[in-house]
Amino acid sequence: MSLASRWLDLDRIAGASEGAGPLDSVIPLAMGLRDLLPADSRSRATFSVDQANVGREAVSGLRLSLARSKDRLEIEELRLGLPGGSRGELQGIVTGPPEAPVFDGSIGLRGTSLVRFLGWATAGALTFDPKGDGTFGVRSQLMIAPGRAAARNIIGDLSGTAISADVQYRWEGRPEVSLSLEGPQLDARALVPAGASLADVFDVVLHGPLTGLGGGQSGGQGAARGLGAAKPGWRGAQTDASIRISLGQLMTAARTYRDVAMEIELKGGHLRLPLLRIAGDDGFSLELEGDVEDAASRPKGSLRAVAGADTGAAIAPLAELLGIPEAFRPDARRARAMVPLRLAGSLALGARTPTSADLVLNGEANGAGVKLNARFDGAPAGWRMGPADVTGLVEGNDAQVIAALLAPSGSPGRPGSPGSGRVLVKAVGVPSEGLASLASAETGDLALDFRGRLVARESGNSAAGDLDIRAMDGARLAALTGLAPPLRLDGLPIAGSVKLSVDSSTLALDRLALKIGGSDVKGQLSLASAGERRRVEARLDVEELSVAKLLGVLQDQRLAVAAAAETAISGRQSIWSDEPFDASILDGFEGNIKLNTKRLLLPEGMSLTGASLDIALQGGKVEVRQLEGAGLGGRVGATLSIAKAAAGVDVNGSLSLAGVAIEALAGNAAGKSRTSGALSGEIKFSGKGTSPRSVLSVLQGSGTLSFSEGKLGTLWPGAIGKAVSAALQADPDSLAATLRRTLAAELAASELGLPDTVSVELADGRLAAKPFAIDTDVGRAQGAAGLDLKTLMFDADWRLDQKRSPGAGAKAPLPGITVSYRGPVAALASLEPRIDSDALERELAVRRMERDLEELERLRKLDEARRREEAERQRRQLEQAPLPAPVPMAPAPRPATPG
């Protein structure tokens, strides 16, 4: 008999029900065809169908050749094209009555889509990960009988990897499956999806495939994420299983494992695990064994495991394989701090109560001892709903290792002997309702004590309580709270207490009472996840802040070597840092911070009291909306915006002064001068650079300063006249000294009134007042002043000229003098003027000589006049005098007579 058709619905002909698989149609159809052939002699039939409907899918090129001899039906050939570009071949013999047929033969399958074929072969009962799809080829001896099926001597190729296996499945009575699989490599990406754990494997063994493929959470949430999402009918009575797997390499959807050896036996609810061994190329290994009675419903027994990890990258796959929930898995930096890791442990089920589970772990993490003793009484709804008692201890001789395990900071430890470290956790209660917890950590440079409640729910973990803190280096604490990265608090000592509330997305610190870097901090702080950023809301009262530290938060402190070298060479710390702004910090936060501080330290020792700051954080931008405080006898305010740019940052802002006392700037200490008045004004600026110093170097801007009754007490032009008089009256050899001495003393003899307004310009980091002149009744003062913002060095140059006197005649006016001030702006009060009077001294020396010559000429003329008068007087006197009387003759002398 030979039959041919272009199209047939074989599912309908076979009477297969909705959702039936291909075998549900093929076997009844074969038995029906057998009944069509005569049974009393040998008969043969061939069937040819161009296209048919089998298992609710279209197959093509069906070629079937049958031969019957009594009740024996031989399938000489069955070839057909299967869904997904696959081809199938079947040969064998069907015996037995129609209601209980038995097939024994061989089958061969090959195709380009394993996922597509398995979906059709299981009638959609199981779904598989299409990411792991690939070619396949299988040849096996096949036996199908009522209630059981077996595939022996399976030789196959999955995505280019060779396997050999035997599979048996019995579904009558108590279901039983037996699997033996060996091979150098198995590509199971379509069968084992990303995130699958050993708990998922055991769950499939105990309960069969689950519904909801790929939708469950890893870590023992109940569903094998891709170990088969099945129709509800597949999850029936408990299935006995015997599984033996030996693979050199196992590839899953997310990871590759090596040296995989597994033996699992499940008989009547008794789970025996003689061996489970698995390792990873990342450097982890795991061995597990155990024996559990009534494993599917009320387990009682024990499991024992040994695990190890040699690299930080091995921690994540090991945690995933063990089914540790995401909330309890270490991050990458903590994972690096844990290795080398060696742990041994046991899990006792039903030892104390029918639902109890007692976990004991012991081992080492990077040389530190690790111990965990957890007792869970359990409940029908899971371990979170029953009483629990957990004690954990980590201790070692190296405190830095313990610190890194607790809060890896990424920075090197403090120098010197680190000493020992210890972390202890004790928690008692119902995890879902709250565990009364005590925790302490001592790591040399970090000490923490927590008293509060820990809550462990499926939706996430949370904690609330009081936390006492002592940290010699804030980097550890920043890492623990999730501030680092990107925020770094390296080198800042922190101590105090705080009310802590933390869950999977938010960290809230209330009733802050900390001392950070020697400054008291109070208030509240909240950190929450906002996508890739962290949202910050803070209201803090700080005893003391500094502009340098505030800017330092935005900088990459890892590059502080340059500043340290500069300080060592020059012996003076740089005012403005040259460390670059850190783009990750600018991008890492959003939110609002309000700070109040008793004292805000400005560069060069200046400060503001009672200062307040309102800081807004946006993606890539920090905006100081308001900075205000009291200083220099008035109010000082500022706004500032630092935004990430292509090459560094863009900076914009303004500085405002209101009622600043000029005497506070000039310094009237010790009554040196009578400077007075008030200064107000505003300066707007902008710039671009990679660091604070580079920004200041190119800063541009302008503004206006206003003076209210402003007077300077050290620049009186009248001092020139007094000094000139004193110098001209002095001895010629001391003229210059007298002039300078008198100028220095007389400059402060009276005040110089300032103009109402002065324009200022900011260019290349230098703030300068435009030159201006002040006329007084005793002379003129012309001045210019500037401030180098990079160094905060102040300089001012004044020219003082004496007012020309009405009686000066045609003489040229006397030269003026210059008075200069140079020095740090913070030391403005103590700056001494430098007086340049060389031109005046030279002119006075010349005029002194001229005056001396004039005096000599005057005296000569006076002498000549006196001589003329004396000669005239003598002449008149001679003319008026009488003639003299004749003089009598004297007698002649007589010789002496001897007596």
C-alpha positions in Angstrom: 0.0 0.0 0.0 1.3 3.4 -0.9 -0.4 6.7 0.1 0.6 10.3 -0.7 -0.7 13.6 0.3 0.3 17.2 0.0 -1.0 18.2 3.5 -2.4 16.3 6.5 -3.2 17.3 10.1 -1.7 14.3 11.8 -2.5 15.7 15.3 -6.2 15.6 14.5 -6.0 12.2 12.8 -4.2 10.8 15.9 -6.7 12.4 18.2 -4.0 14.3 20.1 -5.3 16.7 22.7 -4.5 20.4 22.9 -1.0 21.0 24.0 0.1 17.4 23.3 3.7 16.8 22.2 4.9 15.2 18.9 5.1 11.7 20.4 1.5 12.0 21.5 0.7 12.1 17.8 3.4 9.9 16.2 2.9 6.8 18.4 -0.9 6.6 18.2 -0.7 7.3 14.5 1.8 4.5 14.0 -0.5 2.1 15.9 -3.4 3.2 13.8 -1.5 2.6 10.6 -0.6 -0.8 11.9 -4.2 -1.7 12.4 -4.8 -0.7 8.7 -2.4 -3.4 7.5 -3.5 -7.0 7.5 -2.3 -9.0 10.4 -2.4 -12.5 9.0 0.4 -12.0 6.5 3.4 -9.7 6.0 2.3 -6.4 4.6 4.0 -3.2 3.7 2.9 0.4 3.4 4.6 3.7 2.5 3.3 7.1 3.2 4.5 10.4 1.7 3.2 13.8 2.9 4.6 17.0 1.6 3.5 18.9 4.7 1.9 17.8 7.9 0.9 19.2 11.3 2.6 17.3 14.1 2.8 18.7 17.7 0.9 21.8 16.6 3.8 22.6 14.3 4.4 22.1 10.6 6.7 19.4 9.4 7.8 18.8 5.8 9.0 16.0 3.6 7.5 13.2 5.7 8.5 9.8 4.4 7.3 6.8 6.3 7.8 3.1 5.4 6.1 0.4 7.5 6.1 -3.4 7.5 3.7 -5.5 9.6 4.0 -9.1 10.6 1.1 -10.0 12.9 1.4 -7.7 16.0 4.9 -6.6 15.1 5.2 -3.3 13.3 8.5 -2.4 11.9 9.2 1.3 11.1 11.7 0.8 8.3 12.1 4.5 7.7 10.8 7.7 9.0 12.3 10.9 7.7 10.9 14.3 8.1 11.9 18.0 8.2 11.3 19.4 11.7 10.7 23.0 13.0 13.7 25.2 13.2 15.5 23.8 10.2 16.0 20.4 11.8 15.9 16.9 10.3 14.9 13.7 12.0 15.3 10.0 11.3 13.7 7.1 13.1 13.9 3.3 12.7 12.6 0.7 15.0 9.9 -1.9 16.0 6.6 -1.3 17.6 5.1 -4.2 19.5 2.4 -4.8 22.1 -1.3 -4.1 22.1 -2.7 -0.8 20.8 -3.4 0.4 24.4 0.2 -0.3 25.5 2.6 -0.1 22.5 6.3 -0.5 22.9 8.9 1.0 20.6 12.5 0.0 20.4 14.8 1.5 17.8 17.1 4.3 17.0 16.7 7.9 16.4 18.9 10.6 14.8 18.4 14.3 14.9 20.3 17.2 13.6 19.5 20.9 13.1 20.6 24.5 13.3 18.4 25.6 16.3 18.5 23.5 19.5 16.1 25.9 21.3 13.6 25.8 18.5 13.6 22.0 18.4 13.4 21.5 22.2 10.5 23.9 22.3 8.6 21.8 19.7 9.6 18.5 21.2 8.3 19.4 24.7 5.2 21.0 23.2 6.2 24.3 24.8 6.2 22.8 28.2 9.7 24.1 28.7 11.2 27.3 27.4 14.9 27.9 26.9 17.2 30.9 26.6 17.5 31.8 23.0 20.9 33.5 23.6 22.5 30.1 24.0 21.0 28.7 20.8 23.2 26.7 18.4 23.5 23.7 16.1 23.0 20.2 17.4 23.2 16.6 16.3 22.2 13.5 18.3 22.0 9.8 17.6 20.7 7.3 20.2 19.0 4.0 20.9 15.4 4.8 21.9 12.9 2.8 23.8 9.4 4.0 24.5 6.9 1.9 26.5 3.8 2.7 28.5 4.9 4.9 31.4 8.6 5.0 30.6 11.1 6.1 28.0 14.9 5.6 27.7 17.6 7.0 25.4 20.7 4.8 25.6 24.2 5.4 24.1 23.5 9.0 23.2 26.2 10.4 21.1 25.7 14.0 20.4 27.1 17.3 19.4 25.8 20.6 20.9 27.2 23.8 19.4 30.4 22.0 18.4 30.9 20.1 21.7 30.7 16.3 21.9 28.8 14.6 24.6 27.8 11.0 25.6 24.9 10.3 27.8 22.1 7.9 28.9 18.7 9.1 29.9 15.7 7.2 31.4 12.4 8.6 32.4 9.4 6.8 34.1 6.2 8.6 34.7 3.8 5.9 35.7 3.5 5.5 39.4 6.2 7.5 41.2 8.1 9.5 38.5 11.8 8.7 38.1 14.4 10.2 35.9 18.0 8.9 35.5 20.7 10.9 33.7 24.3 10.0 33.1 26.3 12.6 31.1 30.0 12.7 30.2 32.1 14.9 28.0 35.1 17.1 27.7 32.8 20.1 27.2 29.1 20.9 27.2 27.5 24.0 25.8 24.4 24.4 28.0 23.8 28.1 27.4 20.3 27.4 26.2 19.5 25.2 29.2 21.2 27.0 32.1 20.6 30.7 32.0 22.4 33.6 33.7 22.1 33.7 37.5 21.3 30.0 38.0 22.5 28.7 41.4 22.9 25.3 43.0 19.7 26.0 44.9 17.9 26.3 41.5 19.4 23.0 40.4 18.3 21.2 43.6 14.8 22.8 43.3 14.4 21.3 39.8 15.6 17.9 41.1 13.2 18.0 44.0 10.1 19.5 42.3 10.6 19.4 38.6 10.8 22.4 36.2 9.0 25.5 37.4 6.8 28.0 35.7 8.0 31.5 35.1 11.3 31.0 33.3 13.7 33.8 33.8 11.5 35.8 36.0 12.6 34.6 39.4 15.4 36.1 41.5 18.7 34.3 42.0 19.9 33.2 45.3 17.4 30.6 46.2 14.2 32.6 45.4 12.6 29.3 44.4 12.6 29.4 40.6 15.5 28.2 38.5 16.0 31.2 36.3 15.9 29.2 33.1 16.3 25.6 34.3 13.0 25.2 32.6 9.7 27.1 32.9 7.1 24.4 32.5 3.5 24.0 32.2 1.7 23.6 35.6 1.0 20.0 34.7 4.7 19.2 34.8 4.9 20.0 38.5 3.1 17.0 39.8 4.1 14.2 42.2 7.7 14.2 43.5 10.1 12.7 41.0 12.9 10.3 42.0 16.1 11.1 40.3 19.6 9.8 39.7 22.0 12.2 38.1 25.6 11.7 37.3 27.5 14.4 35.4 31.2 14.6 34.6 32.4 17.4 32.4 35.7 19.1 31.8 34.0 22.3 31.0 30.4 23.5 31.4 29.3 26.7 29.5 26.2 28.4 30.8 24.5 31.6 29.6 26.7 33.8 31.9 29.7 31.8 33.0 32.0 28.9 32.2 32.7 26.3 34.9 35.4 23.6 34.8 36.1 20.2 36.4 32.4 19.7 37.0 31.5 16.4 38.8 28.0 15.8 40.2 26.2 12.8 41.7 22.7 13.3 43.0 20.3 10.6 44.1 16.7 11.2 45.1 14.6 8.2 46.2 11.3 8.6 48.0 12.2 12.1 49.1 15.6 11.0 50.4 18.3 13.2 48.8 21.8 11.8 48.8 24.6 13.9 47.5 27.8 11.8 47.4 29.7 14.4 45.4 29.4 17.8 43.9 32.6 19.5 42.7 32.9 22.5 40.5 35.6 25.1 39.8 35.9 28.3 37.7 38.5 29.9 35.6 38.3 33.0 37.8 39.9 31.0 40.6 37.2 29.6 42.8 36.4 26.0 43.8 33.5 24.4 45.6 32.9 20.9 47.0 29.6 19.8 48.5 28.2 16.6 50.0 25.3 15.7 52.1 22.4 13.5 53.0 18.8 14.8 53.6 15.6 13.0 54.4 12.2 14.2 53.2 14.1 16.9 51.2 11.2 18.2 49.3 8.8 19.0 52.1 10.4 18.8 55.6 14.1 18.2 55.2 16.2 16.6 57.9 19.9 16.0 57.5 23.0 17.9 56.8 25.0 19.4 53.9 28.8 20.0 54.1 30.8 22.3 51.9 34.3 23.5 51.3 34.8 26.7 49.2 37.8 28.7 48.1 38.6 31.8 46.0 42.0 33.0 45.0 41.1 36.2 43.2 38.6 39.0 43.8 37.0 38.2 40.4 36.2 34.7 41.8 34.0 35.9 44.6 31.0 37.0 42.4 30.6 33.6 40.6 31.1 31.7 43.8 28.4 33.8 45.6 26.1 33.4 42.6 26.6 29.6 42.6 25.9 29.4 46.3 22.7 31.4 45.8 23.7 34.3 48.1 21.1 37.1 47.6 22.3 40.2 45.9 21.9 42.3 49.0 24.5 40.2 50.8 27.1 39.9 48.0 30.3 41.8 48.4 31.2 44.5 45.8 34.3 44.3 43.7 36.5 46.2 46.1 35.5 44.2 49.1 35.9 41.1 47.1 39.5 42.0 46.4 40.0 42.5 50.1 38.6 39.0 51.0 41.0 36.9 49.0 42.5 34.4 49.4 39.3 33.0 50.8 39.0 29.5 52.4 35.8 28.4 54.0 34.4 25.2 55.4 30.9 24.8 56.7 27.9 22.7 57.4 24.1 23.2 57.2 22.0 21.1 59.6 18.4 20.8 58.6 15.7 19.8 61.1 18.1 19.0 63.9 16.5 21.0 66.7 12.9 21.5 65.3 11.3 20.1 62.2 11.8 23.5 60.4 15.2 24.5 61.9 18.3 25.2 59.8 21.7 25.7 61.6 24.6 27.1 59.6 28.2 26.9 60.8 31.1 28.4 58.9 34.8 28.6 59.7 37.7 29.7 57.6 40.0 32.6 56.5 39.6 35.7 54.4 42.9 37.3 53.5 44.5 35.8 56.6 41.7 36.9 59.0 39.7 34.3 60.8 36.0 34.1 59.9 33.4 32.4 62.0 29.6 32.3 61.6 27.0 30.5 63.7 23.4 31.1 62.5 20.4 29.3 63.8 17.1 29.6 62.0 13.9 28.0 63.4 12.2 28.5 60.1 8.5 28.8 59.2 6.2 27.7 56.4 6.8 31.1 54.7 10.6 30.8 54.8 13.5 31.4 57.1 12.8 35.2 57.3 9.5 34.6 59.1 10.8 32.5 62.0 13.1 33.2 65.0 16.8 33.4 64.3 20.0 33.8 66.2 23.1 34.9 64.3 26.6 35.4 65.6 29.5 36.4 63.3 33.1 37.1 64.1 36.0 38.3 61.9 39.3 38.8 63.6 43.0 38.9 62.7 46.4 40.2 63.7 46.4 42.8 60.8 43.9 45.5 61.5 44.2 46.9 58.0 42.9 43.6 56.6 39.9 43.8 58.9 39.4 47.4 57.9 39.5 46.5 54.2 37.0 43.7 54.7 34.6 46.1 56.5 35.0 49.2 54.3 37.6 49.0 51.5 38.8 52.6 50.8 41.1 52.0 48.0 43.8 54.0 49.8 46.9 52.6 51.6 46.7 52.1 55.3 48.2 54.3 57.9 51.9 53.8 58.5 53.2 52.0 61.4 52.2 48.7 63.1 48.5 48.2 62.4 47.8 45.9 65.4 44.9 43.5 65.6 41.4 44.0 64.3 38.0 42.5 65.1 34.4 42.6 63.8 31.6 41.1 65.9 27.9 40.9 65.1 25.1 39.5 67.3 21.5 39.5 66.1 18.4 37.8 67.7 14.8 37.9 66.5 12.6 37.3 63.5 14.4 38.6 60.4 11.3 39.9 58.6 10.2 41.8 61.7 13.5 42.9 63.0 16.6 41.5 64.7 17.8 43.1 67.9 21.4 43.6 66.9 24.7 44.6 68.5 27.7 45.1 66.3 31.2 46.3 66.9 34.2 46.8 64.7 37.8 47.7 65.8 40.4 48.0 63.0 43.1 50.3 64.5 42.1 53.5 62.7 38.3 52.7 62.7 36.0 51.8 65.6 32.2 51.4 65.2 29.6 50.4 67.7 26.0 49.8 66.6 22.9 49.2 68.7 19.6 48.8 66.8 17.5 46.5 64.7 18.2 44.8 61.4 15.3 43.8 59.1 15.7 41.2 56.4 12.8 41.1 53.9 12.6 39.7 50.4 12.1 43.3 49.2 15.4 44.3 50.8 17.3 44.7 54.0 17.3 47.6 56.3 18.8 48.7 59.6 18.1 51.4 62.2 19.8 52.3 65.4 22.5 54.3 67.2 26.0 54.3 65.8 29.2 55.4 67.6 32.1 56.3 65.4 35.8 56.8 65.8 37.8 57.0 62.6 41.4 58.2 62.3 40.9 58.3 58.5 37.6 59.3 57.0 38.3 57.3 53.8 37.2 54.1 55.5 34.0 55.6 56.7 33.2 57.2 53.4 33.6 53.8 51.7 31.3 52.2 54.3 28.5 54.8 53.8 28.7 54.6 50.1 30.2 58.1 49.7 33.4 56.8 48.2 33.8 56.7 45.3 33.4 59.4 44.2 33.7 61.4 47.4 37.0 61.1 49.4 37.5 62.0 53.0 41.2 60.8 53.2 43.1 61.9 56.2 40.1 63.4 58.1 39.7 62.1 61.7 36.0 61.5 62.6 34.5 60.8 66.0 31.0 61.0 67.5 27.6 59.4 67.3 24.7 59.3 64.9 21.2 58.0 64.5 21.4 55.6 61.6 18.7 54.4 59.2 19.6 52.5 56.1 17.9 50.3 53.5 18.7 49.0 50.0 18.5 52.5 48.5 18.7 55.2 51.2 21.1 56.0 54.0 19.8 58.5 56.6 21.9 60.0 59.3 20.0 62.0 61.9 21.0 63.7 65.2 24.6 63.9 64.0 27.0 64.7 66.7 30.4 64.2 65.1 33.8 65.8 65.2 35.3 65.8 61.7 38.8 67.0 61.3 38.7 68.8 64.7 35.4 70.6 63.9 32.0 69.8 65.5 29.3 68.7 63.0 25.6 68.5 63.8 22.5 68.1 61.8 21.1 65.5 59.4 22.2 63.8 56.2 20.4 61.6 53.7 21.9 59.6 50.8 19.8 57.8 48.2 20.4 56.1 44.9 19.4 58.1 41.9 20.4 55.9 38.9 24.1 56.2 38.5 24.3 59.1 40.9 23.7 59.5 44.6 21.1 62.0 45.8 22.3 64.0 48.9 20.1 66.1 51.2 21.9 67.6 54.1 21.4 70.2 56.8 24.6 70.6 58.8 25.9 72.9 61.5 29.7 72.9 61.5 31.9 74.6 64.0 34.6 75.4 61.4 35.0 75.1 57.7 37.6 76.2 55.2 37.3 77.1 51.6 40.3 74.9 50.8 38.6 71.8 52.2 35.4 72.6 50.4 37.2 72.8 47.1 39.3 69.8 48.0 36.1 67.7 48.1 35.8 68.3 44.3 39.4 67.4 43.5 41.2 64.3 42.8 43.2 63.8 46.0 45.2 61.0 44.5 47.2 63.7 42.6 48.2 65.7 45.6 51.8 64.8 45.2 52.5 68.0 43.2 51.2 70.2 46.0 53.2 68.3 48.6 56.3 68.7 46.6 55.7 72.4 46.1 55.2 72.8 49.8 58.4 70.9 50.7 60.5 73.0 48.2 59.1 76.4 49.0 58.5 75.9 52.7 55.1 77.5 52.3 51.8 75.8 51.6 50.1 76.8 48.3 47.1 79.0 48.8 45.2 77.5 45.9 45.5 73.8 45.1 46.8 72.6 41.7 45.1 69.2 42.0 42.6 68.8 39.1 38.8 68.8 39.6 37.5 65.3 39.6 34.7 64.8 37.0 33.5 61.7 38.7 32.6 63.7 41.8 30.9 66.4 39.8 28.9 63.6 38.0 28.4 61.5 41.1 25.9 63.5 43.2 22.7 65.5 43.0 20.6 67.2 45.6 21.0 70.1 48.1 23.3 70.8 51.0 22.9 73.6 53.5 25.8 74.4 55.8 26.0 76.7 58.8 29.3 77.4 60.3 30.6 79.5 63.1 33.7 80.2 61.2 34.5 79.9 57.5 38.3 80.0 57.0 39.3 82.0 53.9 42.8 81.8 52.4 45.7 83.5 54.2 44.1 83.4 57.6 41.1 85.5 56.9 37.7 84.2 58.0 33.9 84.9 58.0 31.8 84.3 61.1 28.3 83.0 61.2 28.6 81.9 57.6 25.8 80.0 55.7 26.1 78.1 52.4 23.3 76.8 50.2 24.8 74.3 47.7 22.9 72.7 44.9 24.3 69.6 43.2 23.3 68.7 39.7 24.7 66.3 37.1 28.2 67.6 36.4 27.6 70.9 38.2 28.0 72.3 41.7 26.3 75.6 42.4 26.8 77.6 45.6 23.6 79.6 45.4 24.4 81.6 48.5 27.4 82.1 50.7 27.0 84.8 53.3 28.8 85.7 56.5 30.1 88.5 58.7 33.6 89.7 58.2 35.8 92.8 58.2 33.1 94.7 60.1 30.4 94.1 57.5 28.7 91.4 55.4 30.4 89.3 52.7 28.4 87.3 50.2 29.2 85.2 47.1 27.7 82.9 44.5 29.7 80.3 42.6 29.0 77.8 39.9 31.5 75.0 38.9 30.3 73.0 35.9 32.1 70.2 34.1 33.4 71.2 30.7 35.3 69.5 27.9 38.7 70.5 29.2 38.3 71.0 33.0 35.5 73.1 34.5 33.7 76.4 33.8 33.5 78.7 36.8 31.1 81.7 37.2 30.2 83.7 40.2 30.1 87.0 42.1 31.4 88.5 45.2 29.5 91.2 47.1 30.6 93.4 50.0 28.2 95.4 52.2 29.3 97.8 55.0 32.8 96.5 55.2 34.8 98.7 57.6 37.8 100.2 55.8 39.6 100.5 59.1 39.3 96.7 59.4 41.1 96.4 56.0 43.7 99.0 56.7 44.2 98.0 60.3 43.9 100.7 62.9 45.4 98.5 65.6 47.5 100.4 68.1 46.2 103.7 66.7 48.5 103.7 63.7 46.1 105.7 61.5 42.7 107.3 61.5 41.4 105.3 58.5 37.6 105.2 58.5 34.5 104.7 56.4 32.6 101.8 54.8 33.1 99.8 51.6 30.4 98.2 49.5 30.2 96.7 46.0 30.0 93.7 43.7 32.4 91.9 41.4 31.3 89.4 38.8 33.8 86.9 37.4 34.2 83.9 35.2 36.9 81.5 34.1 37.9 78.0 32.9 40.6 75.6 34.0 41.4 72.2 35.4 42.2 73.2 39.0 41.5 76.1 41.4 44.9 77.6 40.7 44.5 77.3 36.9 41.0 78.8 37.0 42.3 81.8 39.1 45.1 82.3 36.6 42.6 83.2 33.8 39.8 84.7 35.8 38.1 87.6 34.1 35.5 90.1 35.4 34.6 93.6 36.5 32.7 95.5 39.2 32.3 98.7 41.2 33.3 99.6 44.7 31.5 102.3 46.7 32.9 104.2 49.6 30.8 105.8 52.3 32.8 108.6 54.0 35.9 106.7 53.2 39.2 108.2 54.5 42.7 106.9 54.5 44.9 108.0 57.4 48.4 107.4 56.0 48.4 109.3 52.7 48.0 113.0 53.6 49.6 115.2 50.8 50.3 118.0 53.4 53.1 115.9 54.7 55.3 117.0 51.8 55.2 120.7 52.9 56.1 119.9 56.5 58.8 117.5 55.5 60.3 120.1 53.0 60.4 122.8 55.7 62.0 120.4 58.2 64.6 119.2 55.7 65.6 122.7 54.6 66.1 123.7 58.1 68.2 120.7 58.9 71.9 120.4 58.6 72.8 119.8 54.9 74.3 116.4 55.7 71.0 115.2 57.3 68.6 116.7 54.7 67.6 113.4 53.2 67.2 111.6 56.5 65.2 114.5 57.9 63.0 114.5 54.9 62.2 110.8 55.0 61.7 110.8 58.7 59.3 113.7 58.6 57.4 112.3 55.7 56.9 108.9 57.5 55.6 110.8 60.5 53.5 113.3 58.8 51.7 111.0 56.3 49.4 110.0 59.1 48.9 113.5 60.4 45.6 113.9 58.7 43.1 111.9 56.5 42.7 111.6 52.7 39.1 111.4 51.6 38.3 108.6 49.1 36.0 109.1 46.1 32.5 107.8 46.1 33.0 105.0 43.6 35.9 103.2 42.1 35.7 100.8 39.1 37.7 97.6 39.3 38.6 95.1 36.6 39.6 91.4 36.9 42.0 90.1 34.2 44.2 87.0 34.3 43.6 86.5 38.0 44.5 90.0 39.0 41.9 92.4 40.5 42.9 96.0 40.0 41.3 99.4 40.6 41.3 101.8 37.7 43.7 104.8 38.5 42.0 107.8 40.2 43.0 111.2 41.6 42.0 113.0 44.8 42.5 116.8 45.2 42.7 118.4 48.6 43.5 121.9 49.8 47.1 120.9 50.5 47.8 118.8 47.5 46.8 115.9 45.2 46.9 112.1 45.6 46.8 109.8 42.6 46.4 106.1 43.3 46.1 102.6 41.9 45.8 99.3 43.8 45.7 95.6 42.8 45.3 92.1 44.3 46.8 89.0 42.8 44.1 86.3 43.4 46.6 83.5 42.8 48.8 84.5 45.7 46.6 87.0 47.5 49.4 89.6 47.4 48.3 93.2 47.6 50.0 96.1 46.0 49.2 99.8 45.9 51.1 102.8 44.4 50.2 106.4 45.3 51.7 109.6 44.1 51.4 112.6 46.4 52.0 116.2 45.1 52.2 119.3 47.2 49.9 122.1 46.3 51.8 125.0 44.6 52.0 128.0 47.0 50.9 131.4 45.7 54.3 133.0 46.4 56.3 130.4 44.5 56.7 132.7 41.6 58.3 131.3 38.4 59.9 128.4 40.2 58.9 124.9 39.1 56.8 123.0 41.6 58.5 120.6 43.9 58.5 117.0 42.7 56.0 114.7 44.4 56.6 111.4 46.2 55.4 107.9 45.7 54.1 105.7 48.5 53.9 102.0 47.9 52.4 99.1 49.8 53.4 95.4 49.1 52.4 92.3 51.1 49.8 89.6 51.8 46.3 90.9 52.0 45.8 89.2 55.3 48.7 91.3 56.7 47.4 94.6 55.3 47.2 96.1 58.8 50.9 95.6 59.4 52.2 96.7 56.0 54.7 99.5 56.2 54.8 102.1 53.4 57.7 102.4 51.1 58.3 106.1 50.4 60.2 107.0 47.3 61.3 110.7 47.7 64.6 110.6 45.6 63.4 113.3 43.2 62.3 115.5 46.0 65.5 115.0 47.8 67.6 116.0 44.8 65.4 119.0 44.1 65.7 120.1 47.8 69.5 119.6 47.7 69.7 121.9 44.7 67.3 124.4 46.2 69.2 124.3 49.5 72.5 125.1 47.6 70.7 127.9 45.8 69.4 129.3 49.0 72.8 129.0 50.6 74.3 130.9 47.7 71.6 133.6 47.9 72.3 133.9 51.6 76.0 134.2 51.0 75.4 136.9 48.4 73.2 138.6 50.8 75.7 138.4 53.6 78.5 139.6 51.2 76.4 142.6 50.2 75.7 143.3 53.8 79.4 143.1 54.6 80.2 145.4 51.8 77.5 147.8 52.9 78.8 147.7 56.5 82.4 148.3 55.2 81.3 151.3 53.2 79.3 152.7 56.1 82.3 152.2 58.4 84.7 153.9 56.0 82.3 156.8 55.6 81.9 157.1 59.3 85.7 157.1 59.8 86.0 159.7 57.1 83.5 162.0 58.7 85.1 161.4 62.1 88.5 162.5 60.7 87.1 165.5 59.1 85.4 166.7 62.3 88.3 166.0 64.7 90.6 169.2 65.9 94.3 169.4 65.0 96.6 167.9 67.6 98.9 170.3 69.9 102.6 170.5 69.3 104.7 168.0 71.2 107.4 169.6 73.6 111.0 168.6 73.1 112.4 166.3 75.7 115.7 167.3 77.6 118.8 165.7 76.5 119.8 162.7 78.7 122.5 163.0 81.2 125.1 160.3 81.7 124.6 158.1 84.7 126.7 158.9 87.8 128.0 155.9 89.7 126.3 155.8 92.9 
